[in-house]
Amino acid sequence: MKQRIEPSRGLRGTLTIPGDKSISHRSIMFGSLAEGDTEITGFLYGDDCLSTVGAFRSMGIAIDVTDEKIVVHGKGLHGLTEPDNYIDVGNSGTTIRLISGILAGQAFNTVLTGDDSIRKRPMGRVMKPLSAMGAKITGRKNNTLAPLAIEGTALQAIHYDSPVASAQVKSAVLLAGLYADGWTSVTEPSLSRNHTELMLKSFGAEIESEGTTARVKGNPQLKGQIIEVPGDISSAAYPLVAGSIIPGSELHLKNVGLNPTRTGIIDVLLDMGADITISNERTSGGEKMGDLTVRSAKLHGTTIAGDLIPRLVDEIPVIAVAAACAEGVTEIHDAQELKVKESNRLETVAQGLRAFGCEVEVLDDGLRIAGGKPLQADAVCNSFGDHRIAMSMTIAALAAEGAAEIEQFEAVSVSWPSFWADIQGLEVK
């Protein structure tokens, strides 16, 4: 479907950010592997997280879903049962990669598949370390692509030096380590998001972190928990940028996750001159959260690279929109990972911003964006089925000089089903 976007005269009001996608996924997975009930509030009812719900239901886990909360009736570490059919993860890379680690140590066989995008995304990065643990896992294209066939077997603890800073790779290995004797550890080149480590510890696992290394002891007894899922800072990135670049805006964002491995978007926007304040900081289940206030400000270009990238990799598309509206040049480096997301986000972001008349160069590892020129009207942008591109180009359209259209806009339902309605509710009339 196409969505026509008119330019905004300003955004004002209070917004409760949808639940964190990464934490929502893990709350279902770990609740299923725990003994007793896990009660989850703030869950993200997006397509990706519901794929995880469906996956564990197919393996015999009763999961009660209401508008107010989700209750997972866990059966313990060895309580999953063989599904009657293959498991379809939809568009969720988190589901297929993390669940691979869990399934590798089961006493049954499974097949994992997903949509066209998932079947093109690299799976060798998790298959390699899992195979080193003794997992029997095969895939298409010389064991690099889904569908994946997993024959559950006994696993051995390993230490894995990951060539990439990826929470999905790290988590897959640590989750497989739950089914191995002894300690399983992962060292990354830089620290990726640590939701798995924090949540596993809250469920009772023996897990340690030092520097860029995390390790877990096998065969823990996990216990059901009460989990409050904070708002997803990756979703908060869109109103943060909109509030910064659209004149006359002032937005208050409630209950936003402030895990230090995820707050790179705030650091970058502040470095660009944004007006953002944090209040009501607190901690729940090991996760920091708080409220954010953003007011429109004059932004300038910056350089984003190195250890900062894993802390904001999902937010780079909307950061590129901020850069297009900022004075001067912004360069993004060390972001090759964006080539293998739901779309090649380096190319799709560049294509979208060029439709607004912005000068964008795609680099081998990132983007070079010449900002400061008004975004032009009559742009037509294709999301290519990527929710982050759809939402990023929506923010660009709101800041443009006239109406624009976003194609395949329905992709926003992956992480924020009510995105457009919520944004419209903030419009200055």
SEMIKE-37190 format. One record per residue (C-alpha): x, y, z; residue in one letter. Coordinates in nm, 4 decimals, always signed. Layout:
+----------+----------+----------+------+
:       c1 :       c2 :       c3 : type :
+----------+----------+----------+------+
:        X :        Y :        Z :    A :
...
+----------+----------+----------+------+
//
This chain:
+----------+----------+----------+------+
:       c1 :       c2 :       c3 : type :
+----------+----------+----------+------+
:  +0.0000 :  +0.0000 :  +0.0000 :    M :
:  +0.1038 :  +0.3606 :  -0.0606 :    K :
:  +0.0894 :  +0.6233 :  +0.2134 :    Q :
:  +0.0719 :  +0.9899 :  +0.1217 :    R :
:  +0.2526 :  +1.2133 :  +0.3719 :    I :
:  +0.1905 :  +1.5864 :  +0.3966 :    E :
:  +0.4596 :  +1.8153 :  +0.5438 :    P :
:  +0.4267 :  +1.8834 :  +0.9147 :    S :
:  +0.3811 :  +2.2238 :  +1.0783 :    R :
:  +0.5242 :  +2.0808 :  +1.3986 :    G :
:  +0.4813 :  +1.7820 :  +1.6287 :    L :
:  +0.3741 :  +1.8317 :  +1.9892 :    R :
:  +0.2532 :  +1.6017 :  +2.2625 :    G :
:  +0.3304 :  +1.2904 :  +2.4640 :    T :
:  +0.3961 :  +0.9487 :  +2.3152 :    L :
:  +0.4326 :  +0.6101 :  +2.4807 :    T :
:  +0.6881 :  +0.4188 :  +2.2773 :    I :
:  +0.6038 :  +0.0585 :  +2.1753 :    P :
:  +0.7792 :  -0.2162 :  +2.3702 :    G :
:  +1.1394 :  -0.3047 :  +2.2914 :    D :
:  +1.1499 :  -0.5631 :  +2.0139 :    K :
:  +1.4699 :  -0.7328 :  +2.1323 :    S :
:  +1.3458 :  -0.7669 :  +2.4901 :    I :
:  +0.9985 :  -0.8813 :  +2.3793 :    S :
:  +1.1513 :  -1.1646 :  +2.1733 :    H :
:  +1.3684 :  -1.2780 :  +2.4611 :    R :
:  +1.0889 :  -1.2608 :  +2.7187 :    S :
:  +0.8934 :  -1.5237 :  +2.5206 :    I :
:  +1.1975 :  -1.7444 :  +2.4594 :    M :
:  +1.3332 :  -1.7405 :  +2.8135 :    F :
:  +0.9869 :  -1.7638 :  +2.9668 :    G :
:  +0.9288 :  -2.0800 :  +2.7626 :    S :
:  +1.2546 :  -2.2337 :  +2.8917 :    L :
:  +1.1820 :  -2.1381 :  +3.2531 :    A :
:  +0.9864 :  -2.3351 :  +3.5093 :    E :
:  +0.6541 :  -2.1720 :  +3.5973 :    G :
:  +0.4782 :  -1.8673 :  +3.4599 :    D :
:  +0.6377 :  -1.5539 :  +3.3166 :    T :
:  +0.4133 :  -1.2455 :  +3.3082 :    E :
:  +0.5055 :  -0.9819 :  +3.0501 :    I :
:  +0.3730 :  -0.6250 :  +3.0278 :    T :
:  +0.4704 :  -0.3681 :  +2.7659 :    G :
:  +0.5168 :  -0.6443 :  +2.5055 :    F :
:  +0.5507 :  -0.5353 :  +2.1423 :    L :
:  +0.2577 :  -0.6822 :  +1.9477 :    Y :
:  +0.4374 :  -0.6478 :  +1.6147 :    G :
:  +0.4665 :  -0.9120 :  +1.3444 :    D :
:  +0.8234 :  -1.0107 :  +1.4358 :    D :
:  +0.7558 :  -1.0737 :  +1.8047 :    C :
:  +0.4318 :  -1.2555 :  +1.7288 :    L :
:  +0.6386 :  -1.4881 :  +1.5079 :    S :
:  +0.8327 :  -1.5834 :  +1.8204 :    T :
:  +0.5056 :  -1.6450 :  +2.0080 :    V :
:  +0.3901 :  -1.8729 :  +1.7253 :    G :
:  +0.7199 :  -2.0603 :  +1.7179 :    A :
:  +0.7067 :  -2.1559 :  +2.0855 :    F :
:  +0.3374 :  -2.2363 :  +2.0761 :    R :
:  +0.4188 :  -2.4849 :  +1.7985 :    S :
:  +0.6635 :  -2.6515 :  +2.0398 :    M :
:  +0.4026 :  -2.7103 :  +2.3087 :    G :
:  +0.4269 :  -2.3913 :  +2.5151 :    I :
:  +0.0948 :  -2.2387 :  +2.6248 :    A :
:  +0.1079 :  -1.8600 :  +2.5828 :    I :
:  -0.1882 :  -1.6435 :  +2.6856 :    D :
:  -0.2078 :  -1.3165 :  +2.4917 :    V :
:  -0.4311 :  -1.0242 :  +2.5935 :    T :
:  -0.4115 :  -0.6497 :  +2.5328 :    D :
:  -0.2835 :  -0.5955 :  +2.8872 :    E :
:  -0.0228 :  -0.8681 :  +2.9233 :    K :
:  +0.1209 :  -1.1982 :  +2.8026 :    I :
:  +0.1616 :  -1.5008 :  +3.0261 :    V :
:  +0.4053 :  -1.7728 :  +2.9191 :    V :
:  +0.3528 :  -2.1076 :  +3.0889 :    H :
:  +0.7107 :  -2.2324 :  +3.0855 :    G :
:  +0.8038 :  -2.6003 :  +3.0930 :    K :
:  +1.1689 :  -2.5768 :  +3.1834 :    G :
:  +1.4896 :  -2.6063 :  +2.9853 :    L :
:  +1.3938 :  -2.9467 :  +2.8408 :    H :
:  +1.0177 :  -2.8973 :  +2.8109 :    G :
:  +0.9875 :  -2.8138 :  +2.4407 :    L :
:  +0.8336 :  -3.0756 :  +2.2093 :    T :
:  +0.8783 :  -3.1437 :  +1.8403 :    E :
:  +0.6522 :  -2.9250 :  +1.6233 :    P :
:  +0.4085 :  -3.0861 :  +1.3799 :    D :
:  +0.5344 :  -2.8714 :  +1.0923 :    N :
:  +0.8233 :  -2.6437 :  +0.9990 :    Y :
:  +0.8553 :  -2.3210 :  +1.1994 :    I :
:  +0.7904 :  -2.0035 :  +0.9973 :    D :
:  +0.9623 :  -1.6993 :  +1.1523 :    V :
:  +0.8155 :  -1.4535 :  +0.9025 :    G :
:  +1.0496 :  -1.1556 :  +0.8664 :    N :
:  +1.2245 :  -1.1970 :  +1.2014 :    S :
:  +1.6003 :  -1.2394 :  +1.1903 :    G :
:  +1.6121 :  -1.2341 :  +1.5706 :    T :
:  +1.3726 :  -1.5281 :  +1.5915 :    T :
:  +1.5518 :  -1.7522 :  +1.3430 :    I :
:  +1.9037 :  -1.6861 :  +1.4733 :    R :
:  +1.8341 :  -1.7039 :  +1.8465 :    L :
:  +1.5987 :  -2.0004 :  +1.8242 :    I :
:  +1.8668 :  -2.1904 :  +1.6276 :    S :
:  +2.0822 :  -2.1919 :  +1.9411 :    G :
:  +1.7949 :  -2.3262 :  +2.1497 :    I :
:  +1.6910 :  -2.5921 :  +1.8980 :    L :
:  +2.0458 :  -2.7199 :  +1.8473 :    A :
:  +2.0374 :  -2.8795 :  +2.1942 :    G :
:  +1.6889 :  -3.0324 :  +2.1831 :    Q :
:  +1.5978 :  -3.4020 :  +2.1594 :    A :
:  +1.4040 :  -3.3564 :  +1.8348 :    F :
:  +1.4395 :  -3.2229 :  +1.4807 :    N :
:  +1.3090 :  -2.8968 :  +1.3353 :    T :
:  +1.3076 :  -2.6942 :  +1.0142 :    V :
:  +1.3173 :  -2.3138 :  +1.0248 :    L :
:  +1.2104 :  -2.0918 :  +0.7374 :    T :
:  +1.0722 :  -1.7433 :  +0.6775 :    G :
:  +0.9717 :  -1.4928 :  +0.4119 :    D :
:  +1.1696 :  -1.3968 :  +0.1012 :    D :
:  +1.3856 :  -1.1527 :  +0.2984 :    S :
:  +1.4778 :  -1.4066 :  +0.5676 :    I :
:  +1.5737 :  -1.6654 :  +0.3047 :    R :
:  +1.8281 :  -1.4166 :  +0.1639 :    K :
:  +1.9860 :  -1.3135 :  +0.4933 :    R :
:  +2.3170 :  -1.4699 :  +0.6075 :    P :
:  +2.2812 :  -1.7620 :  +0.8488 :    M :
:  +2.6367 :  -1.8946 :  +0.8276 :    G :
:  +2.7382 :  -1.6513 :  +1.1015 :    R :
:  +2.5370 :  -1.8529 :  +1.3574 :    V :
:  +2.5740 :  -2.1936 :  +1.1931 :    M :
:  +2.9552 :  -2.1824 :  +1.2205 :    K :
:  +2.9808 :  -2.1455 :  +1.6007 :    P :
:  +2.6848 :  -2.3756 :  +1.6633 :    L :
:  +2.8478 :  -2.6431 :  +1.4477 :    S :
:  +3.1664 :  -2.6007 :  +1.6519 :    A :
:  +2.9552 :  -2.6935 :  +1.9564 :    M :
:  +2.8490 :  -3.0152 :  +1.7824 :    G :
:  +2.5194 :  -2.8907 :  +1.6400 :    A :
:  +2.3822 :  -3.0740 :  +1.3370 :    K :
:  +2.2489 :  -2.7879 :  +1.1285 :    I :
:  +2.2285 :  -2.7519 :  +0.7512 :    T :
:  +2.0999 :  -2.4867 :  +0.5136 :    G :
:  +2.0816 :  -2.3826 :  +0.1520 :    R :
:  +2.3736 :  -2.2457 :  -0.0488 :    K :
:  +2.6467 :  -2.4422 :  +0.1266 :    N :
:  +2.5016 :  -2.3870 :  +0.4737 :    N :
:  +2.4659 :  -2.0104 :  +0.4467 :    T :
:  +2.0915 :  -1.9503 :  +0.3941 :    L :
:  +1.7531 :  -2.0604 :  +0.5298 :    A :
:  +1.5567 :  -2.2829 :  +0.5391 :    P :
:  +1.7604 :  -2.4446 :  +0.8154 :    L :
:  +1.7273 :  -2.8108 :  +0.9153 :    A :
:  +1.8318 :  -2.8708 :  +1.2760 :    I :
:  +1.8821 :  -3.2181 :  +1.4204 :    E :
:  +1.8890 :  -3.1781 :  +1.7982 :    G :
:  +2.1904 :  -3.3331 :  +1.9673 :    T :
:  +2.4213 :  -3.3122 :  +2.2694 :    A :
:  +2.6335 :  -2.9952 :  +2.2628 :    L :
:  +2.9811 :  -2.9111 :  +2.3919 :    Q :
:  +3.0828 :  -2.5858 :  +2.5573 :    A :
:  +3.3209 :  -2.3660 :  +2.3523 :    I :
:  +3.4834 :  -2.0256 :  +2.3512 :    H :
:  +3.3975 :  -1.8381 :  +2.0326 :    Y :
:  +3.5799 :  -1.5325 :  +1.8989 :    D :
:  +3.3107 :  -1.3668 :  +1.6892 :    S :
:  +3.4343 :  -1.1755 :  +1.3839 :    P :
:  +3.1363 :  -0.9384 :  +1.4122 :    V :
:  +2.9780 :  -0.7480 :  +1.6995 :    A :
:  +2.6324 :  -0.9042 :  +1.6737 :    S :
:  +2.3870 :  -0.9611 :  +1.9576 :    A :
:  +2.2156 :  -1.2273 :  +1.7465 :    Q :
:  +2.5354 :  -1.4291 :  +1.7008 :    V :
:  +2.6354 :  -1.3872 :  +2.0653 :    K :
:  +2.2872 :  -1.4812 :  +2.1855 :    S :
:  +2.2625 :  -1.7900 :  +1.9643 :    A :
:  +2.5880 :  -1.9246 :  +2.1112 :    V :
:  +2.4960 :  -1.8394 :  +2.4711 :    L :
:  +2.1534 :  -2.0005 :  +2.4342 :    L :
:  +2.3118 :  -2.3156 :  +2.2928 :    A :
:  +2.5460 :  -2.2999 :  +2.5912 :    G :
:  +2.2476 :  -2.3529 :  +2.8206 :    L :
:  +2.2425 :  -2.7108 :  +2.6854 :    Y :
:  +2.6186 :  -2.7783 :  +2.7181 :    A :
:  +2.8188 :  -2.8863 :  +3.0235 :    D :
:  +3.0524 :  -2.6220 :  +3.1604 :    G :
:  +3.1008 :  -2.2619 :  +3.0504 :    W :
:  +3.0309 :  -2.1344 :  +2.6982 :    T :
:  +3.1754 :  -1.7926 :  +2.6134 :    S :
:  +3.1746 :  -1.5406 :  +2.3288 :    V :
:  +3.4178 :  -1.2552 :  +2.2687 :    T :
:  +3.3205 :  -0.9781 :  +2.0256 :    E :
:  +3.5365 :  -0.7130 :  +1.8561 :    P :
:  +3.3184 :  -0.4506 :  +2.0287 :    S :
:  +3.0251 :  -0.4774 :  +2.2658 :    L :
:  +2.6840 :  -0.5469 :  +2.1094 :    S :
:  +2.3519 :  -0.5088 :  +2.2924 :    R :
:  +2.3441 :  -0.7175 :  +2.6083 :    N :
:  +1.9739 :  -0.7911 :  +2.6620 :    H :
:  +2.0362 :  -1.1675 :  +2.6576 :    T :
:  +2.2924 :  -1.1487 :  +2.9370 :    E :
:  +2.0774 :  -0.9217 :  +3.1561 :    L :
:  +1.7576 :  -1.1210 :  +3.1118 :    M :
:  +1.9157 :  -1.4658 :  +3.1494 :    L :
:  +2.0653 :  -1.3493 :  +3.4792 :    K :
:  +1.7236 :  -1.2272 :  +3.5983 :    S :
:  +1.5797 :  -1.5735 :  +3.5164 :    F :
:  +1.8470 :  -1.7373 :  +3.7325 :    G :
:  +2.1203 :  -1.8356 :  +3.4874 :    A :
:  +2.4828 :  -1.8167 :  +3.5967 :    E :
:  +2.6198 :  -1.5653 :  +3.3482 :    I :
:  +2.9197 :  -1.3338 :  +3.3574 :    E :
:  +3.0375 :  -1.0416 :  +3.1449 :    S :
:  +3.3780 :  -0.8780 :  +3.1296 :    E :
:  +3.4715 :  -0.6306 :  +2.8598 :    G :
:  +3.3489 :  -0.7708 :  +2.5293 :    T :
:  +3.3275 :  -1.1293 :  +2.6588 :    T :
:  +3.0126 :  -1.2942 :  +2.7923 :    A :
:  +2.9925 :  -1.6489 :  +2.9289 :    R :
:  +2.7167 :  -1.8736 :  +3.0599 :    V :
:  +2.7194 :  -2.1960 :  +3.2620 :    K :
:  +2.5210 :  -2.4835 :  +3.1163 :    G :
:  +2.2162 :  -2.6607 :  +3.2563 :    N :
:  +2.0742 :  -2.3829 :  +3.4746 :    P :
:  +1.7339 :  -2.3975 :  +3.6392 :    Q :
:  +1.5465 :  -2.0976 :  +3.5042 :    L :
:  +1.2493 :  -1.9615 :  +3.6998 :    K :
:  +0.9516 :  -1.7661 :  +3.5595 :    G :
:  +0.9682 :  -1.3891 :  +3.6100 :    Q :
:  +0.7594 :  -1.0722 :  +3.5962 :    I :
:  +0.8951 :  -0.8624 :  +3.3095 :    I :
:  +0.8212 :  -0.4981 :  +3.2270 :    E :
:  +0.9348 :  -0.4393 :  +2.8699 :    V :
:  +1.0627 :  -0.0807 :  +2.8244 :    P :
:  +0.9854 :  +0.1234 :  +2.5150 :    G :
:  +1.2113 :  +0.0414 :  +2.2215 :    D :
:  +1.4771 :  +0.3080 :  +2.1710 :    I :
:  +1.4983 :  +0.1987 :  +1.8065 :    S :
:  +1.1336 :  +0.3069 :  +1.7712 :    S :
:  +1.1921 :  +0.6202 :  +1.9812 :    A :
:  +1.4560 :  +0.7190 :  +1.7239 :    A :
:  +1.1860 :  +0.8262 :  +1.4742 :    Y :
:  +1.0098 :  +1.0833 :  +1.6955 :    P :
:  +1.3513 :  +1.1891 :  +1.8331 :    L :
:  +1.4656 :  +1.2793 :  +1.4830 :    V :
:  +1.1266 :  +1.4227 :  +1.3827 :    A :
:  +1.1177 :  +1.6408 :  +1.6927 :    G :
:  +1.4694 :  +1.7617 :  +1.6164 :    S :
:  +1.4300 :  +1.8499 :  +1.2477 :    I :
:  +1.0685 :  +1.9751 :  +1.2227 :    I :
:  +1.0494 :  +2.3391 :  +1.3418 :    P :
:  +0.8140 :  +2.4139 :  +1.6280 :    G :
:  +0.8222 :  +2.0596 :  +1.7684 :    S :
:  +0.8316 :  +1.9475 :  +2.1312 :    E :
:  +0.7756 :  +1.5791 :  +2.2148 :    L :
:  +0.7730 :  +1.3867 :  +2.5412 :    H :
:  +0.8523 :  +1.0154 :  +2.5026 :    L :
:  +0.7562 :  +0.7893 :  +2.7911 :    K :
:  +0.9169 :  +0.4693 :  +2.9211 :    N :
:  +1.2095 :  +0.4475 :  +2.6762 :    V :
:  +1.4764 :  +0.1797 :  +2.7262 :    G :
:  +1.8140 :  +0.3374 :  +2.8054 :    L :
:  +2.0397 :  +0.0319 :  +2.8015 :    N :
:  +2.3918 :  +0.1776 :  +2.7443 :    P :
:  +2.4518 :  -0.0689 :  +2.4582 :    T :
:  +2.1557 :  +0.0898 :  +2.2739 :    R :
:  +2.1781 :  +0.4664 :  +2.3390 :    T :
:  +2.4101 :  +0.5573 :  +2.0527 :    G :
:  +2.1223 :  +0.7391 :  +1.8796 :    I :
:  +2.0993 :  +0.9844 :  +2.1713 :    I :
:  +2.4762 :  +1.0387 :  +2.1754 :    D :
:  +2.4842 :  +1.1102 :  +1.8015 :    V :
:  +2.1886 :  +1.3482 :  +1.8018 :    L :
:  +2.3328 :  +1.5416 :  +2.0970 :    L :
:  +2.6658 :  +1.5603 :  +1.9113 :    D :
:  +2.4753 :  +1.7028 :  +1.6125 :    M :
:  +2.3250 :  +1.9766 :  +1.8313 :    G :
:  +1.9901 :  +1.8222 :  +1.9250 :    A :
:  +1.7929 :  +1.9419 :  +2.2299 :    D :
:  +1.7191 :  +1.6190 :  +2.4231 :    I :
:  +1.6746 :  +1.5800 :  +2.7975 :    T :
:  +1.6313 :  +1.2603 :  +3.0057 :    I :
:  +1.4146 :  +1.2383 :  +3.3184 :    S :
:  +1.2524 :  +0.9809 :  +3.5494 :    N :
:  +1.5382 :  +0.7319 :  +3.5107 :    E :
:  +1.4823 :  +0.3909 :  +3.6720 :    R :
:  +1.5727 :  +0.0225 :  +3.6385 :    T :
:  +1.3504 :  -0.2858 :  +3.5926 :    S :
:  +1.4785 :  -0.6386 :  +3.5400 :    G :
:  +1.8307 :  -0.5054 :  +3.4948 :    G :
:  +1.7210 :  -0.2727 :  +3.2133 :    E :
:  +1.7522 :  +0.1057 :  +3.2461 :    K :
:  +1.4622 :  +0.3193 :  +3.1239 :    M :
:  +1.3407 :  +0.6777 :  +3.1444 :    G :
:  +1.1486 :  +0.9571 :  +2.9740 :    D :
:  +1.2872 :  +1.1735 :  +2.6942 :    L :
:  +1.1972 :  +1.5273 :  +2.5879 :    T :
:  +1.3074 :  +1.6536 :  +2.2460 :    V :
:  +1.2664 :  +2.0029 :  +2.1020 :    R :
:  +1.3462 :  +2.1243 :  +1.7510 :    S :
:  +1.7021 :  +2.2449 :  +1.7054 :    A :
:  +1.9522 :  +2.3380 :  +1.4362 :    K :
:  +2.1636 :  +2.0291 :  +1.3612 :    L :
:  +2.5095 :  +2.0027 :  +1.2072 :    H :
:  +2.6944 :  +1.7163 :  +1.0399 :    G :
:  +2.9134 :  +1.4648 :  +1.2187 :    T :
:  +3.1149 :  +1.1451 :  +1.1707 :    T :
:  +2.9826 :  +0.8118 :  +1.3008 :    I :
:  +3.2121 :  +0.5072 :  +1.3100 :    A :
:  +3.3885 :  +0.2433 :  +1.5178 :    G :
:  +3.2528 :  +0.1122 :  +1.8481 :    D :
:  +2.9546 :  +0.3474 :  +1.8198 :    L :
:  +2.8060 :  +0.1519 :  +1.5288 :    I :
:  +2.6822 :  -0.1569 :  +1.7222 :    P :
:  +2.5028 :  +0.0828 :  +1.9618 :    R :
:  +2.2926 :  +0.2368 :  +1.6837 :    L :
:  +2.3067 :  +0.0092 :  +1.3799 :    V :
:  +1.9265 :  -0.0177 :  +1.3506 :    D :
:  +1.8880 :  +0.3593 :  +1.3818 :    E :
:  +2.1238 :  +0.4537 :  +1.0980 :    I :
:  +1.8413 :  +0.4950 :  +0.8395 :    P :
:  +1.6697 :  +0.7642 :  +1.0471 :    V :
:  +2.0044 :  +0.9158 :  +1.1497 :    I :
:  +2.0633 :  +0.9575 :  +0.7747 :    A :
:  +1.7390 :  +1.1587 :  +0.7592 :    V :
:  +1.8664 :  +1.3834 :  +1.0409 :    A :
:  +2.1924 :  +1.4212 :  +0.8501 :    A :
:  +2.0052 :  +1.5259 :  +0.5346 :    A :
:  +1.8471 :  +1.8108 :  +0.7332 :    C :
:  +2.1671 :  +1.9092 :  +0.9153 :    A :
:  +2.4155 :  +2.1711 :  +0.7976 :    E :
:  +2.7305 :  +2.0243 :  +0.6489 :    G :
:  +2.8459 :  +1.6719 :  +0.5748 :    V :
:  +2.7806 :  +1.3583 :  +0.7765 :    T :
:  +2.9869 :  +1.0438 :  +0.7175 :    E :
:  +2.8941 :  +0.6963 :  +0.8436 :    I :
:  +3.1607 :  +0.4236 :  +0.8401 :    H :
:  +3.2006 :  +0.0629 :  +0.9634 :    D :
:  +2.8339 :  -0.0068 :  +0.8854 :    A :
:  +2.8699 :  -0.2959 :  +0.6377 :    Q :
:  +2.6144 :  -0.4876 :  +0.8482 :    E :
:  +2.3407 :  -0.2708 :  +0.6947 :    L :
:  +2.3869 :  -0.4499 :  +0.3640 :    K :
:  +2.2343 :  -0.7706 :  +0.5049 :    V :
:  +1.9339 :  -0.6402 :  +0.6981 :    K :
:  +1.5708 :  -0.6630 :  +0.5779 :    E :
:  +1.6989 :  -0.4694 :  +0.2770 :    S :
:  +2.0429 :  -0.3403 :  +0.1799 :    N :
:  +1.9862 :  -0.0362 :  +0.3973 :    R :
:  +2.2818 :  +0.1572 :  +0.2607 :    L :
:  +2.1288 :  +0.1445 :  -0.0864 :    E :
:  +1.7640 :  +0.1835 :  +0.0149 :    T :
:  +1.8341 :  +0.4817 :  +0.2427 :    V :
:  +2.0380 :  +0.6485 :  -0.0306 :    A :
:  +1.7666 :  +0.5864 :  -0.2880 :    Q :
:  +1.4999 :  +0.7269 :  -0.0570 :    G :
:  +1.6909 :  +1.0440 :  +0.0314 :    L :
:  +1.7856 :  +1.1070 :  -0.3306 :    R :
:  +1.4131 :  +1.1113 :  -0.4114 :    A :
:  +1.3943 :  +1.4177 :  -0.1830 :    F :
:  +1.6838 :  +1.5838 :  -0.3678 :    G :
:  +1.9520 :  +1.5026 :  -0.1089 :    C :
:  +2.3092 :  +1.4353 :  -0.2207 :    E :
:  +2.4074 :  +1.0901 :  -0.0885 :    V :
:  +2.7127 :  +0.8782 :  -0.1705 :    E :
:  +2.7114 :  +0.5087 :  -0.0835 :    V :
:  +3.0517 :  +0.4050 :  +0.0519 :    L :
:  +3.1901 :  +0.0535 :  +0.0894 :    D :
:  +3.1123 :  +0.0651 :  +0.4603 :    D :
:  +2.8575 :  +0.3425 :  +0.4979 :    G :
:  +2.7221 :  +0.6699 :  +0.3641 :    L :
:  +2.8317 :  +1.0264 :  +0.2941 :    R :
:  +2.5405 :  +1.2699 :  +0.3203 :    I :
:  +2.5603 :  +1.6371 :  +0.2188 :    A :
:  +2.2954 :  +1.8053 :  +0.4312 :    G :
:  +2.1449 :  +2.1485 :  +0.4661 :    G :
:  +1.9313 :  +2.1722 :  +0.1520 :    K :
:  +1.5515 :  +2.1662 :  +0.2009 :    P :
:  +1.4016 :  +1.8254 :  +0.1239 :    L :
:  +1.1983 :  +1.8496 :  -0.1948 :    Q :
:  +0.8293 :  +1.7694 :  -0.2434 :    A :
:  +0.6735 :  +1.5029 :  -0.4683 :    D :
:  +0.9195 :  +1.2338 :  -0.3622 :    A :
:  +0.8140 :  +0.8724 :  -0.4104 :    V :
:  +1.0052 :  +0.6330 :  -0.1840 :    C :
:  +0.9892 :  +0.2542 :  -0.1790 :    N :
:  +1.0396 :  +0.0864 :  +0.1578 :    S :
:  +1.1265 :  -0.2450 :  -0.0143 :    F :
:  +0.9279 :  -0.4110 :  +0.2632 :    G :
:  +1.1713 :  -0.2843 :  +0.5289 :    D :
:  +0.9968 :  -0.1329 :  +0.8319 :    H :
:  +1.2889 :  +0.0922 :  +0.9246 :    R :
:  +1.3088 :  +0.2384 :  +0.5740 :    I :
:  +0.9313 :  +0.3011 :  +0.5704 :    A :
:  +0.9407 :  +0.4883 :  +0.9015 :    M :
:  +1.2611 :  +0.6785 :  +0.8201 :    S :
:  +1.1244 :  +0.8051 :  +0.4891 :    M :
:  +0.8020 :  +0.9039 :  +0.6661 :    T :
:  +1.0055 :  +1.1324 :  +0.8922 :    I :
:  +1.1817 :  +1.2753 :  +0.5866 :    A :
:  +0.8432 :  +1.3396 :  +0.4218 :    A :
:  +0.7136 :  +1.5214 :  +0.7299 :    L :
:  +1.0161 :  +1.7539 :  +0.7080 :    A :
:  +0.9950 :  +1.8066 :  +0.3304 :    A :
:  +0.8611 :  +2.1088 :  +0.1412 :    E :
:  +0.5529 :  +1.9272 :  +0.0121 :    G :
:  +0.3697 :  +1.5968 :  -0.0066 :    A :
:  +0.5480 :  +1.2656 :  -0.0646 :    A :
:  +0.4473 :  +0.9010 :  -0.0996 :    E :
:  +0.5896 :  +0.5925 :  +0.0721 :    I :
:  +0.5357 :  +0.2623 :  -0.1109 :    E :
:  +0.4966 :  -0.0689 :  +0.0799 :    Q :
:  +0.4140 :  +0.1373 :  +0.3864 :    F :
:  +0.2511 :  -0.1639 :  +0.5543 :    E :
:  +0.6020 :  -0.2825 :  +0.6505 :    A :
:  +0.5788 :  -0.0601 :  +0.9616 :    V :
:  +0.3643 :  -0.3316 :  +1.1247 :    S :
:  +0.6802 :  -0.5362 :  +1.1869 :    V :
:  +0.7813 :  -0.3142 :  +1.4801 :    S :
:  +0.5200 :  -0.0369 :  +1.5249 :    W :
:  +0.1727 :  -0.1273 :  +1.3929 :    P :
:  +0.0155 :  +0.2036 :  +1.5073 :    S :
:  +0.3083 :  +0.4188 :  +1.3874 :    F :
:  +0.1220 :  +0.6441 :  +1.1460 :    W :
:  -0.1812 :  +0.6935 :  +1.3701 :    A :
:  +0.0486 :  +0.7809 :  +1.6625 :    D :
:  +0.2456 :  +1.0326 :  +1.4565 :    I :
:  -0.0737 :  +1.1946 :  +1.3230 :    Q :
:  -0.1912 :  +1.2354 :  +1.6812 :    G :
:  +0.1088 :  +1.4632 :  +1.7436 :    L :
:  +0.0497 :  +1.6971 :  +1.4504 :    E :
:  +0.0034 :  +2.0668 :  +1.5270 :    V :
:  -0.3396 :  +2.1498 :  +1.3814 :    K :
+----------+----------+----------+------+
//
